[in-house]
């Protein structure tokens, strides 16, 4: 079996092996690339309406109490938040609950600026395979990524091989012509 035949076989069977996981990764990846463009995927970040002179004197406890009072977040304890994202340049704090709701609260006035469902984290989990199960991420999506990398490498070889062969033939012809002209 030649190297070229082996590489073509890798492409043929590799594409079959990665078809479904790669399709899922590509579609989810496209959505992730557009997450800042569409509020449906990830709510756009708001900004405080009041310009703060220095750091606000709001406490984290006061911010938590405002967030805990929002029924959509379904939180009764600090540990029930997936994450808290403080953005001092915008004057807001984002509370993201485990049920994927996001509340954006003004750091100065404690006003709720935005309350929306956040789909980007779900799409990210679908993209890396952890949505299905942790073992799917490690034993399906990771190998699919590795097979895709091998297909990329072999594809480069298969793409440039005809160009290399043509260059070698031209070089050989030029050498023959040079040899004939010297005799």
C-alpha positions as CSV (number, residue, x, y, z in Angstrom):
1,X,0.0,0.0,0.0
2,X,1.4,3.4,-1.0
3,X,1.4,6.4,1.3
4,X,-1.0,8.2,-1.0
5,X,-3.5,5.3,-0.9
6,X,-3.2,5.2,2.9
7,X,-3.9,8.9,3.1
8,X,-6.9,8.6,0.8
9,X,-8.2,5.7,3.0
10,X,-7.7,7.8,6.1
11,X,-9.8,10.6,4.5
12,X,-12.5,8.2,3.4
13,X,-13.0,6.3,6.7
14,X,-12.0,9.2,8.9
15,X,-14.7,11.4,7.4
16,X,-17.3,8.7,8.2
17,X,-16.0,8.4,11.8
18,X,-16.2,12.1,12.6
19,X,-19.3,13.0,10.5
20,X,-21.8,13.4,13.4
21,X,-19.6,14.9,16.1
22,X,-17.9,17.3,13.7
23,X,-21.3,18.4,12.3
24,X,-22.4,19.2,15.9
25,X,-19.1,21.0,16.6
26,X,-19.3,23.1,13.4
27,X,-23.0,24.1,13.8
28,X,-22.5,25.0,17.5
29,X,-19.2,26.8,16.6
30,X,-21.0,29.0,14.1
31,X,-23.5,30.0,16.8
32,X,-20.7,30.7,19.2
33,X,-19.0,33.0,16.6
34,X,-22.2,34.9,16.4
35,X,-23.0,35.1,20.1
36,X,-22.1,38.8,20.4
37,X,-24.2,39.6,17.3
38,X,-27.5,38.1,18.4
39,X,-29.1,38.8,21.8
40,X,-31.0,35.5,21.5
41,X,-27.7,33.6,22.0
42,X,-26.1,35.8,24.6
43,X,-27.7,39.0,26.1
44,X,-25.7,42.1,25.2
45,X,-23.9,43.8,28.1
46,X,-25.6,46.9,29.4
47,X,-23.9,49.9,30.9
48,X,-24.5,51.9,34.0
49,X,-26.4,55.1,33.4
50,X,-24.4,56.9,36.1
51,X,-20.8,57.7,35.7
52,X,-19.0,56.7,38.9
53,X,-16.2,58.9,40.3
54,X,-14.0,56.1,41.6
55,X,-15.0,52.7,42.9
56,X,-18.7,52.3,43.9
57,X,-19.4,51.7,47.5
58,X,-21.9,48.9,46.8
59,X,-21.3,45.7,48.7
60,X,-21.4,42.3,47.2
61,X,-24.0,41.4,49.8
62,X,-26.3,44.2,48.5
63,X,-25.8,43.0,44.9
64,X,-26.6,39.4,45.9
65,X,-29.8,40.5,47.7
66,X,-31.0,42.2,44.6
67,X,-30.2,39.2,42.4
68,X,-31.7,36.7,44.9
69,X,-35.0,38.7,44.8
70,X,-35.3,38.0,41.0
71,X,-37.6,34.9,40.7
72,X,-36.3,33.8,37.2
73,X,-32.8,33.2,38.7
74,X,-34.3,30.6,41.1
75,X,-31.6,31.1,43.7
76,X,-31.9,30.8,47.5
77,X,-28.2,30.6,48.2
78,X,-25.0,32.3,46.9
79,X,-23.6,28.9,45.8
80,X,-26.5,28.4,43.3
81,X,-25.1,31.0,40.9
82,X,-23.0,29.6,38.1
83,X,-20.9,32.7,38.1
84,X,-20.8,36.4,38.9
85,X,-19.1,38.7,36.4
86,X,-18.2,42.1,37.6
87,X,-17.5,44.6,34.8
88,X,-16.2,47.8,36.3
89,X,-15.7,49.5,33.0
90,X,-19.4,49.2,32.3
91,X,-20.5,49.7,35.9
92,X,-22.4,46.4,36.0
93,X,-22.4,43.0,37.5
94,X,-23.8,39.9,35.8
95,X,-25.3,37.2,37.9
96,X,-25.7,34.0,35.9
97,X,-27.7,31.3,37.5
98,X,-27.4,27.6,37.0
99,X,-30.7,27.6,35.1
100,X,-29.0,29.9,32.5
101,X,-30.9,33.1,33.3
102,X,-28.7,36.2,33.4
103,X,-29.4,39.4,35.4
104,X,-27.3,42.5,34.8
105,X,-27.4,44.9,37.8
106,X,-26.1,48.5,37.9
107,X,-23.2,48.7,40.4
108,X,-24.2,52.1,41.6
109,X,-28.0,52.3,41.6
110,X,-28.6,48.5,42.1
111,X,-31.2,48.7,39.3
112,X,-31.8,45.5,37.3
113,X,-30.7,46.6,33.8
114,X,-31.4,43.4,32.0
115,X,-32.9,40.0,32.7
116,X,-32.6,37.5,29.9
117,X,-32.1,33.8,29.1
118,X,-28.5,33.0,28.2
119,X,-28.1,30.3,25.6
120,X,-24.3,30.7,24.8
121,X,-23.3,28.5,27.7
122,X,-25.6,25.7,26.5
123,X,-24.2,26.0,23.0
124,X,-20.7,25.9,24.4
125,X,-21.5,22.6,26.2
126,X,-22.9,21.2,23.0
127,X,-19.8,22.4,21.1
128,X,-17.4,20.6,23.4
129,X,-19.6,17.5,23.9
130,X,-20.0,18.0,27.7
131,X,-23.8,18.6,27.2
132,X,-24.3,14.9,26.3
133,X,-22.0,13.5,29.1
134,X,-18.5,13.9,30.3
135,X,-17.4,10.7,28.7
136,X,-18.8,11.8,25.3
137,X,-16.6,14.9,25.6
138,X,-13.5,12.8,26.2
139,X,-14.2,9.6,24.2
140,X,-16.2,10.9,21.2
141,X,-15.5,14.6,20.6
142,X,-11.8,14.6,21.5
143,X,-11.0,11.6,19.2
144,X,-13.1,13.2,16.5
145,X,-11.0,16.3,16.9
146,X,-7.8,14.3,16.7
147,X,-9.0,12.4,13.6
148,X,-9.9,15.7,12.0
149,X,-6.4,17.0,12.7
150,X,-4.9,13.9,11.0
151,X,-7.3,14.4,8.1
152,X,-6.1,18.0,7.9
153,X,-2.4,16.9,7.8
154,X,-3.0,14.2,5.2
155,X,-5.2,16.6,3.2
156,X,-2.3,19.0,3.0
157,X,-0.1,16.2,1.7
158,X,-2.6,15.1,-0.8
159,X,-3.2,18.7,-2.0
160,X,0.5,19.5,-2.5
161,X,1.6,16.1,-3.9
162,X,0.5,16.8,-7.5
163,X,2.3,20.1,-7.5
164,X,5.4,18.5,-6.1
165,X,5.3,15.8,-8.8
166,X,4.8,18.4,-11.6
167,X,7.8,20.4,-10.2
168,X,10.0,17.3,-10.1
169,X,9.0,16.3,-13.7
170,X,9.8,19.8,-14.9
171,X,13.1,19.8,-13.1
172,X,13.9,16.4,-14.6
173,X,13.0,17.6,-18.2
174,X,15.1,20.7,-17.7
175,X,18.0,18.6,-16.6
176,X,17.6,16.3,-19.7
177,X,17.4,19.3,-22.0
178,X,20.5,20.8,-20.4
179,X,22.4,17.6,-20.8
180,X,21.4,17.2,-24.5
181,X,22.4,20.8,-25.3
182,X,25.9,20.2,-23.8
183,X,26.5,17.2,-26.1
